[in-house]
Structure formats: structure tokens, C-alpha cells
Amino acid sequence: MGAERGERAASGDGGGRWAYIGSFTSGGGHGITVAAVDPAEGALTPVTTVNSLVNPSCLTLARDTGVLYAVSDADPGRAAAFRTGDGRLAPLGEPVEVGGAGPTHLSVAAGRLLTANYGAGSVSSLALRPDGSPAGPPAVLPHRGSGPDPERQTGPHAHQVLPDPSGRWLLSVDLGTDSVRVCALDPDSGAPRLHAETALRAGSGPRHLAFHPYEGVVYVLHELMPQLTVCHWDADAGRLEPVAEVPVGGDDVPAGVRAYPSVVLVAPDGRFAWAAVRGTNRILTLSLAEGADRPRVAGAVACGGDWPRDLVTDASGRLLYVVNEWSGDITWFTVDPRDGRLSPAGAVGVPAAACLVFS
């Protein structure tokens, strides 16, 4: 089963005092690790763990309340909430079932907690209590369809659900149906309602998307084909239009090695982006100098570990953190402010690491 991004989980507002690292307990992870962040160098130092949740593989932090949310990537899937502060995590009630197996991504929008359920092929919406804890029962939108890959696309596999910058729409990425769905939340029930669906290349397996911070552009990264699809985003109409495809597998992949892209992240200033590619274990820098809708691969570096699953920058964009699942570590790189190229700067071991967010 694949998982993400994470947005988020795949993009966080770094540079704070604490980092929260989710992991696969089924792979030897410790649950959620809390790490101190060095304010000068950005180094991470684990200080405590919370292992009350099975496979908290994706986390997101509500900036207005300071509540940390986590999925339990299992069957049945669940979502949990934690109060943060002083390097500690305090559970807010019991985990709540999301109404679908294998949730791999979650986000907060319009006072609801949204999960993308990979195993079930659905998106769920949960109400939030005044203290920030999720409450059932969930409102569930099932995805429909399949793709040509006989092993990975026999049915829908929702991989990510993310609000657009306007807050009016939710975009859900489905690896099994080769499409991105645009939804809106019912103002009364909070249930996700399908508005539009954009078909992408058959068999490509879209996994993760990211919005450009200033332009109406969305980047969709595919897992089953190593490519990035560039889309124009019309927030008024709620429409996503593919306009270009950029290969991200590389021409120098050794024989027998397959590239499995995992996450795309745009720099805070919008001048470049990065894509993580598992299998080849590389981080690609994409230049956006020719326009947000014309990314160009400008360089690549080894991720410093094995199976890079998540990417996060600090708030300034001067450091890029890579979460390497199979090698069980987080590596970080300095970012060249001129062209976004990366230089290794440090690493810390976190078994079966899956995602990272900063406070």
C-alpha cells in the first residue's frame, strides 16, 4: 500500500521548536516521535515517543489550534488528535473510525477533518469538537473506477485529500482511477460532494499534488509512471486542466531499478520545486524560472537514505528535510537560494519514518 502527503504531511511550516514524525509501527516504528529543532542549524533531536496509535503514517497540524492529527493506516482506519506543547503530546479522546480502510492522508478544512482512504478508495469527513478532537460518524464519499494496472488499479485508491488555497474546494488524488476529483463540503452536513473529476494519463497512478503558492498551478506526481503533470487550476470554477507532463524518472536509472515517485513540494517562495523518487532514491530539483507551468529538471541528489517518502522545508526554505522510510532516518539538506539545488547537511535515525511536520 502506498501513502503520502503528504500536504501535506508533505509540506509543513518548519522552523519551529518541535518536529513531529509519524512512522509505521508495523515496520518497527515507534509511533509518533517528538524531536527538538535546533534554531540555528535545523538539526532534529528526538526527545520522546507516543506509541498509542497503529501506523500513524500521516500527520497534520492545525495552525490555529495547535492540535496535531494523525491517521491510523490500518483496517479499520482511524484518526486521532493530540494537544501539543513543550515537546509533549496529550491525546484528545479516543481515535475515531473514518469509515474506510487504510487512510494515508489527512487535512483540516472548514472545521472538518478529511482523510483519504487508500484501501477503501474513499474520502471521509469528520466533525471537530470545540477542543479539536474528531467526532463520528464520518461522512464518506466513495470513489468509483479502476485503471489498467492489474496489480495496483483494480479499484479506486484515494491517496491524498487537500483543500485548495481559496478554501472552497477539496482535491482528492486517486492512484487507482488515474484521476483527481474536486469536491465541496456540504455546508449543513459537512459531507464531501463531487463537483468535477479530471482524468490523467491511464496507468500513471497519481499519488500526490501540490499547489504553487502564487500562481494558479497544480503539480500532480505519479507513482506508477515517473512523471509530473502540470495543471492549471481555476478556483472560481473548481476546474483542473492538465497542460504539460514532465518526466522525473531520469535517463540514468540502472537496469532492473524502477522509479516510484512519492511526493512533490514547492519552495515557499515559489521559485523551484522538488520531487522525491523512491527506488532510485533521488531528490530532483525543478526550476520554475521559465514559469510556474513550465518546470524543468535542474538537478538531482541522492536522498541520503532508502525509500524517500516525504519532503518538508523549514519556514524560510533554506533547509529541505527528507523522510526515508526503509532506511529509518530523516536527512536534511541546505537549499541554494539561487537555484534550489541541495547539499547534505545532517541526518537522524527514526525507524520506519513516514512523515514530518513542524510546529
N, C-alpha and C positions, 0 to 999 in steps of 0.2 A: 504494500500500500504506500502511495506517495503522500507527501504532506507539504506544506508551506510555510501561506506567508501577509509567510508571511509581511499584510501590510501592517501585513504588517507584521505583525510579528516581524515582518521583513524590513520595516523602516521604523526607527524609533528616534525619539528626541534625546540623543545622548548628551554627555557632558554633565550629567547629574551626579549625585553622590553614590547612588546604588545602581547595580545592574541585576536583572532577574533573568535566570537562564532555565528554560524548560528542557526536559530530557525524556528519553524513552526508558521507563522503568523495566520494560520487557527486554531491553538490551543492556541492562546493568546500570542505568542511570539512577540518580538519587532523587528524582522528582524535580522540585524547583530549588535551584541554588541561588542564594543571595550573595552577591560579590560587592566589595567596596571598589570604587573607581578612583584611581589616583587623579587629582585635579590637574596636575601638571603634565604627566606623561600618558594618562589614559589607561594605565595598566589595571587589570582586574585581579582582585584577591578574594577568593571565596571565603565567606565567614560563617555561613550556616546553610542548612538544607531543610526543606519541608517535603516529606515523602508520603503525604496523606492521599495522594491522587495517582491513579494509574495513568501512565503515559501522558503527562502534561506537555505535549509536543508543540503547542502554540500558546502564546501569551499575548495579552494586550493590556495596556494601562490607560484607564480613563483619566485624562489630564485634569478634568475639573474636580474630580472627587478623590483622586489618588488611589482608587480601587484597582487592583490587579485581577484580571480574569484569565482563566486557563481552561482549555479543553481537557477532557479525558478521552484520548483516542483509543476507544475500546468499543465493545458491544455488550450492553447498550452504551451509547455515547453520553457523556455528561459535561456540564460546565460548572465551574466553581469560581468563587470570588474570595479575595483576601484583602484585608486592610493592610496598608503599608506604613512604614515609619521606623526610623532608627535601625534600619537593617533587619527588621523583623517582618514576618508575615503572620497575620492573625486571620483564621478562616471566618468568613461571614456566612454562617449557616452551613447546611449540608449541600454537597453537589446536587445539581438538578439534571434530570434526564432531558436531552434535547430532542428526543423523538426520532433519532436516526443513529445508525452505527457509524463508527469511525470518523468523528468530527476532526478536521485537520486545520481549520482556520476559524478565527472569530474576530468580531469587531463590534464597536458600540456606535449606534446611530439613533437619533431621535428618541432617546430614552429607552432603547431596547438593546438587548444583547443578541447578536446574529452569529450563527455558526454555519459553516459549510461542512456537510456530512459526506465524506468521500465514500464510505461503504454503502450508505443508503442512497446516495445520489439525490440529495435534497438540501434545502436551506431552511433553517429554523430561526424563529424569532421568539425571544423570551422577555417578559416584562421585568423591570428592575424595581425593587422595593426602594423606599426612601434611603435606606442605608447602603444601597448599591448592590445588594445581593440579588441574584436572579430568582424568578418565581415561575413555576409551571402553572398550567400545562403549556407546552410550546405550540406556536402556530407554525405549521410545516408546509412548505411549498415543494412538492416532488418535481424533480426534473424528469424529462422523458427523452428517449432516443438512445442511439448507440453509434459506434464508429467501426471502421474496417479492421482494426487490430483485434485478432481473435482472442488474445490473452488479456488485453487491458481495456477493451472498449465494447464488451458485450452489453453494457448498460451504462447509465449516467454515473459520473463520479465527480460531484461538486468538490472543488479543491480550494476555493477561496471565495469570500464574500466581503466586499469593501464598499463603503459609501463614497460617492463622488465628492469633489471639493465643494459643490453647491449644497450638499446635504439633502438634495431632493431625491436622489436615486441610489440604488444598490446595484453593483455589478457582481455577478457570480460567474466564476470561471469553471467550466466543466471539461475535465480531461476525457471523459467517456463519450461525449457527444460532439466534440470539436466545435464548441461554441461558447459565447459569452452572453449571458442573459442580463437584461436590465429590468429591475423591479422597483416598485414603490411600496412603501408601507401604508397599509390601510390606516387612515387617521383615527378610526374608532377602535379597531381590534388589534392594530399593530402587526397584522398578518402581511407577509410579503405577497404582492400581486404582480404577475408577469406583465411587463409593458412591451418588451421587444426582445428579440433574440438575433444575434449576429453570428452567422456561420463562418468558420475559419477553415483552413485547408484540411481536407479529410485525412485522418490518421495522424495529425500533428500533435494531438494531446495537449491542448493549452492547460497550463498549470498555475500561472501567477501573472498578475498585471500590476502596473504602477502608473500613476498619473504624473505628467510633467507639472511642476509646481506653478508655472505661469502661463503655459500655453494649453490650448485645448487638444492635447495629445495624450494618448494612452499607449503604453508598451505592453504587449502580451507575449510572455515567454512560454515556449512549448517544450514539453518533456519528451515526447516520442519522436519528434523531429527537432534537431538542434537549430532552431530559428527563432527570431524575434519578429512579431508582426506589429507594425506601426499603424495606429488608428487615429482618425480624427474623432473627437468627442464633442457632440452638440448637447450641452447641458440644458438648453431650452427645450429641445425636442426629446431628450433622452435617447439619443441615437449614437451608435458606434459604427464607424465606417473604416474598414481596412484600406490602407493606401499603399503599403510597402512591406516587403519581407527582407530581413537581414539575416544571413547565415551566421551562426555563433558556434559551430562545431569546430572550426579550424581545419586547415588543409594538411596539417602535420600530425593527425591522430594516428597512433601506431595501429598496425593490423590487429584485429581482434578486440580493440577497445571501442566501446560505444559511448557517445556523449549523451548525458541526461541532464539538460539544463534544469535548474531548480528555482531561481529567484532573480528578479531584476530590480534594481534600486537606482533612483535618480538622485544626483547630488542636490543638497539643499539649495544651491544657487542655480540649478537647472542647466549648468554648462556641460555636464557629462553624466554618463550613467555607467553602471557596472552590471554584469551578468555572471552568476555562478554556474559552473558546469561540472556536474559530477561525472565520474568515470574518467574523464581527462584531468579532473581536479585542478581546474584553472579558473581564475577570475579575469574576465575580459573588461577592458575599459572601452567605452563607446563615446566618441566625441560627438557633441551636438553643435559644433561650431558652424556647420553649414545649415543649421535649422533644426528645431526640435523634432520635425517629422522626417529628418534625413540623418539618422545616426550612422556613424561609421566606426568600425572596429579599429581602435588606435593602438592597442597593445594587449598583452596577456601576461599574467604571472601565475606561478604555482600557488595554490591556496595555502600551502604550509601544513596540510593535513590530508585527510581522506574523506571524500563524500561531502563537499560543502553544501549545506542545506539552507543557510540563512545569511543575509548580509544586513548590516546596520552601520550607519555613520554616527559620529558624535554630532552635537548640535551645530558646531562650526563647519563640519565637513572636512576637517583636517585629518581625521582618522577613520578608517574603514575596518569593521570587525567582521570576521568570517567564522561561522559556526560549522565545525566539521564533525559530522555525526559519527562516522565509523572509526576515526582515529581518536574520538573523545577529547576534543580540545577546541579552544577558541583562539584564533590567531588575529593579530591586528597589524595594519599597515598604515604608514603615513601616505597622505594623498598630495601629489604635486599640484599646487594651486594653478599651475599654468595649463596642464593638460589632463589632470586626473589620474596620471599613472601612479602605480603603487610600489612602495618599498617596505619590506618586512620590518616590523618594529617590536613584536613581542608575542607571547603565547602563554596560555594557562590550560591545564588539564581539567576537563569536565566530562565525565563518562557519558556516552550516548547523547551528547548535546544536540538539541534540535532547534532552539530559537533563543533570541536575546532581545530584551527591551531595557531601556534606561529610564530612571526616574528623573 
